[in-house]
């Protein structure tokens, strides 16, 4: 009996050992993914990107020292909603029903229910998926009986193509949970702010259900500052909503999610779109005076600390070794020339323009990836990439195919992360889109903007060229990174080449 018991125990040990090895192998081939997206944080706000700035970001800098920092990374759009759409779907948002601009707080769901997202794809690969933060991709709020015409083209906030970008809150029944939210777009868990922190309704939804009805009203704040400072619009809000606590709430909910997942063997994807340093600039007392760039800079420092605490929780929960951490910003900063002069801080770093623009300052963003054991710490990549590349990268990591006909603008950066390539394969060019619909196409060192002006917040935004003035803009970013020398009229063959590249990409 002792001999049989010994043999049985030996077999059990061998079986258990092989199962453990197989489980570890599966975990390594299916890493956890945490994607932290700052809101309106500029290239020059992150100190490891721009040492001359008046903000310090030690936690984001540390993340860069542990992974790969990209210096030529871009948001697909220069404003919020379209970038979030492209990040999750792998398609540029101008292919959707929102060709220009952004949604407001009562805008309806932008992602078509038949469009796969990174979250739904990862669900299909066995992942648990969560989102904690600013959604800004629309919710299908419940329309009161008798007000269905509010959804018709020509009504307030409804475009000719039927896209509802906003609604009157008095037409909405907030006692009924909205549909079309994260749970129906591939997420198992969600805790979200509907839109930007300066857009009503000011409230949270957990698993697509309001945690508190927006039964109170706010008169707004800093309404005459030109959309700066502690600015937020008037509107409906939950009675207990506190603007300066939103970042901290997102931090706590993200860590709660990570803590829960640490107890499970299932891989996870956590998307954390933060609500700062977008307006309102509301750093808590702990962070006031921590920068040389006023309330905005202090809010940047607060965002950095929140990023650091989320990343530190991965270490504390023993999740770091098999977790990819990605940090990026959804577009450039809202930082006007008078603010540069006042604080001597260039939130966009060396680049021209700011948020909403077709210029580099509108869409060149910090982008950092940490993956222990796979990415050499402290590496820097000059590869041109966009946030749209998440879908294809996840698919290659898992050895799977994203659903055919989707993620048309997504190219895997996995070989770059592994040090095997300097450019994304098959990515011939990248496209940027301003808030007003200016297209910019980038190919190598050449960048074409299809019309005059910034297409965004920088003046002039747009204008009709006079006699002898160029009808568009062409820049060589290698020779002229500040986009100061327009070569549009002097190099017509290059202009036509880039126009044709843009036409081909638009036709996909």
N, C-alpha and C positions, 0 to 999 in steps of 0.2 A: 504493500500500500504506500510505504514511504517512497519507493521508486516511482510508482505511478503518479504520486503527488508531485514529486520533483519534476517529472517529465511534463505534467500538466502545467505546472508553474512556469517552466522554461518556455513551453509553447505560448502560454499567455503573455509572457514577457516579450517574446519575439513578435507576437501579433500586435501587442500594444505599442511596441517600438516602431513597427512599420506603419501603424496608423498615425502615430505622432509625427513621423517623418513626412508622410503624405499630407497631413494637415498643415505642417509648416511650409511645405512646398506650395500648397494651394494658397496660403496666406501671402507668400512672397510674390506669387504671380497675380494676386488680386490685392494690390495695396489699398489702404484707406486713402481718401482724398479729402483734404480740407482746403477750400477755396475762399480766401478772404478778399473782399472787394471794397476798397475805400470809395468814398463818394466825393468827387471833385478834388481829389488830392493831386497836386501838380508834381511834375518831374523834379522841380527845384525845391519842393517841400521836404524831400527825403535826403537826409544829409549824406548818405553814401553815394548819391547821384550828383549832388551839387553842394560842395563844401562851403560855398560863399553865402548860403542861405542863412536866414535868421531863425530857423527852426532846427531842432535836433531830434533825431528819431533813432535812439540807440537800439530799440527792439527790432525795428525793421532792418537796421544796419546789421544786427547780429544774424538775422535770418539770411541776409545776403552773404555773410561770411561763411555760413554753413551750407550754402547751395550755389545756385547760378543766378547771376544778375544780368538781365537783358538791357542793353542800352538803346535798342532800336525797336522797341515794342510799342504797339499802337492799339488804342480802342477803335473799334470799327466805326464808331460815331463819336461826335464831339459833345453829345448830351446823353442823359441818363437812359431813358426807356429803350432806344434802339440798340445801345450797347448791351443791355441786359438780355434783350431778345437774341442778339447774335451770339452772345456767350453761351446761352442755354440751347440754342437750336443749331448753331453752326452755319446759319444763313445770315447774310447781311439784312438788316431790318428794312432797307428800301425795297426788298422783294416782298415785304408784307403789305398790309393795308395802311401802315403808318409810314408813308414815304418821307415825311418831314416832321420835325417837332417831337414833342413828348406827350404822354398821357397826363391828365390831371388826376386828382384823388378819386374822382368818381368815374374815370374812364373804364371801359369794359375790356374784357380779356383780349389781349393782342395775339397770344399764341393760339393758333387753330388747334382744336382738340385732336385732330388727326396728324398733327406735326409732332414727331418724336423730339424729346429733349435729351440732354445729357443725363438728366435724372431718370427719365423713363428707360433710357438705354441701359444705364447701370442697374436699375431695378431688374431688368431682364437678364443681367449677368449675375444676379444673386446678391446685389448690394441693398443695404438699408440706406435710405436717402432722407436728408433733412435740410431745411432752409431756415435760417434765423436771421432776420434783418429786414431791410427795405426791399419790398417786392417791386413796385412800380411797373408792373406788366399788366395791370388791369384786373378788375374783379367784376363779375356779373351781379351787381347789386340788384336786389329784388325790387322791381318797379310796382308801385301801388296801382291797384285796379283803377282804371279810368285815365291813367297817364301813359299808356303804352305808346302814344304818339311821340313821346320824348325820345324814342329810339329810332325815329324815322329821319332820313336825310333831310337836311334843311332845318331841323330842330336845333336848339342850343347844344353846341358841343358835338354835333354829328356831321361828319364830312360827306361829300357827295358819294363816296364809295361805301357808305354805311358804317364806317368806323366811328364808334362813339368814344371821343376823347375826353368828354366831361359830361356831367349831368347836373341838374338842379337838385340839391339834397332834399327839397320838399317833395320830390317825386319818388323818393326811396323809402321803403319799409325796412328799417334797420333791425326790426325784431325777427326777421327771417334771414338765416345765414345766406351770404352770397354764394354763387357757384363760380366755376371757371377759375378757381384759385390753385395754389400749389398742389393740393392733394389730387387734382385732376390733371396735373401736368407732370406727374412722375415722382412726387415727393411723398414719403411715408409720414413725415412729421413736418409741421411748419409753425413758426411764430413770427409774424410779420407786421410791419407798418405798411399800410396800403400803398403809399407813394413817397414823395420827398418829405422831409421833416418840416418844410415850410408850406405844405399843401394840406388842406383839410380833406377828409376827416382825420383828426388827431386821435388815434385809437390803435389798439392791437387786435389781431386775430390769431388765435391758436387753433391749428387744425381747421382752418377756414371758418371759424366761428368767433364772433366778437367776444373778447374777454369782458368787455363792459360797453354798454350802449353809448354812442356819442350824443348824450342828452344835454350836454352843456354847450356853451358858446364862448368863443374867444374873440375879442375885438381886433386881434392881430397885434403885431409888435414891430417897432422900428420901421414903420411903413414909409417913412420919408428918407430912408438912408440909401436908396438906390439898390435895394436887394442885398444889402450888406449888414454886418453886425448881427444882432439878435433878431433878425427879420423873420416873421412868419405871417402868413395871410390870415384874415379873419375867417371864421367858420366853425363848424361843429367839432366838438371834442368830447372825449370821455372825461367825466368829472375828476378822476384821479390822475389824469395825464400830466406828466411833468417833462418839459422839453429837455432839461439838462440831465435827465435820467435815462434817456432812450439808449445811448451808447452802453451804459452800464447794464441796462436790462438785457440788451442783446448779448453782451459779454456773459452774463450769468446764465442765460438760456443756452448759449452755445456750449458752455462748460457743462451744464446739466446734461445736454445731449451726448457729449463726449463721455461723460461719466457713465451714463447708461449703456452706451455702446461698448465701453471697455469691459463690461461684464459678459459680453456676447462674442462669439467667434465669427459672426457674420461681418464681412467687410462693409464699410460705410462711406458715403459721400456726404459731406457737410458743406453747404454753400452759405457763406456768411457775408451778405452784402450790407456793410455798415451804413449808417446814416450821416456820417461826418467825413471830412470837415465841411460838407455842404451847409448852407444856411439853414436854420439860425446857428450862429457861432456862439455856443453856450457851454464853454468849459466850466466844470464845477470849480469850487473854491480851491481845491487842491492843485489845479493846473493854471490858475490865473497868474500871469506874470512870468510864466516859464519859458517864454520865447521873446524874440525881439520883433515880432510881427503882429502885435496886438491880440485881440480876441481870436482872430483867425489862426494865428500861429499857435496860441495856447490850445486851441481846439485840435490842431494837428498833433500837438504833443499828447493830448488826451487820447486821440485815435491810436497813436503809436503805443501807448501804454496798454490800451485794450487789446491790440494785436499781440503784444508781448504776453499778456496774461492768458490769452487763448492758447498761444503756442506753448507756454509753460505748462499748461494743464496736460498737454500731450505727453510731456516728459514725466509729469507726476503720475499719470495713469499708465505709464509704460506702453504708450502707443506710438511714440516717435519713430522707432526703428522701421516700422512698416507703414508709415504714413507720408504721403506726398503733401507738402504744404505749398500753396500758391498764394502769393500776394500781388495785387494789382490795384489800379484805380480805373473807374469807369470812363473817365475823360480828364481833360485838363482842368486847371483851377479857374474859379471866377475871381479874377484878381486884376482890377483895372489899372491903367497907367498911373493914376493919381495915388494908388496904394503902393505901387513900386517906389514912387518918389517919396511918399511919406515914411515908409518903413525901411527903404533900401533893401527890400526883399523881393526877389524874382521868383514867384511861386511856380512859374513855368520853366525856371532855369534859363538856359541860354536860348530857348526857342521863342519864335515870334508868336504873338497872339495869346489866346486864352480859351477857356471853355466855349463851346458852340462854334468855334472857328474852323475853317479848313486848313489854317496854318498849323505848323507843328505843335505849337503850344496848346492847341485844342484837343490833340489826340495822341501825342507822344507821352507815354505814361510809364511809371515805374512798374516793373514786372520781375518777380523773383520766384524761383522754384527751389525748394529744398526736398531732397529725397535721399536719406542716409544710405550709404553703401552703393548708390547708383549714380549720384552726381558728385563730382569732385568738389569739395568745399572751396569757397572763395573764387570760383571761376566767373569769368565775364564773357558774355556772348554778344557779338555785334549782329547777329542774325536778325533780319527783319521778320517780325511776327505780329500777329494780332490776337486779341482775346477770343476771336472766333475759332481759333485752332484747338480749343479744348476738346471738342467732340471727336475729331480724328485722332488726337493724341490718346484719349482714353481708349478708343477702339484698338489702336495698335498695342497699347500696353496689355490689353486683355486678349489680344490675338483674335478679335472679333470684327464683324463688319457692322458699321452703322447702317440703318435701313436705307435701301437704295432710293435714290432720288432726293435725299435729304442731306443736310450738312454740306451744301455745295461749295461753301466758301471756307471750309475747314481743312487744314493740312497738318499732319502730325509733326510735332517738334521732338518726338521721342529720340530720334538719332542725335539731335543737337544736345539734349539733356545727357545722353550717354557719351558725348564727346566723339561721336562717329561722323558727324557732318557739321558744316558751317551754315547751311541754309535748309529750310524746309523743302523737301522733294516735291516737285511739280507745282510749287507756288510761283507762278510766273510774275505776279504782281499783287499788290494789295490796294484796297480801295478805302478811302476815308469819306465820310459824309458829314456835312455841317448841319446845323440846326435848321437853316433855311433851304437846304437841299443842294448846296454846292457840292459837286463831286470832285474828289482829288484822287488821282491814280499814281501810284509809286512803283517804279520799275528800276531796280538798281539805284544809282544815285540821282535819277531823274524823277521829278515830281511835276505833274500837270494838274492845275486847278481849272475847271472848265469855264469859269467866268471871272470877271473882276470882283474885287472886294473879298472880305473875310468870310462872308456867308454866315456870320454869327454875331458876336458882341463887339468885336473890335471895329472901329470906324476907319474907313467906310465899310458898311456891311455889304452893300452892293450898289452898283451904279451902271448907267449906260455909257459905254466908252464914247468919247468924242472922236472927231476926225483925227486919224493918225495914232490913236491910242489902241493898245492891244485888247483883243476881245477875251483873252484868258491870261493865265499865268503859267510860266514854266521856270522851274528852278533846278539848279544842280546843287544838291544838298552836300556833296563832297567838297565843292569849292565855296559854296555859299549857304552854310547851315542856317543862317539867319533869314533866309528868303528875302533878300534885299535887292537882287538883280534879276529883273524879269526878262527872260530870254525868249519870250513867246514869239515875237515878230522876227527875231534874228535866226531862229532855228525852226523853220516851218516843217522840215522833214521829221524832226523829233516830235514836234507837236502832233503831227498826223499819226506817227507811230503809236504814241500814247493814247490818242483818241481811239484808234482802232483796237488797242488792248482793252480800253474801257468798254467799248461796244461789245467785244467778245465776252467779257466777264458779265456784262449786264444781260447778255442773251442766254446765259446758262440756265 
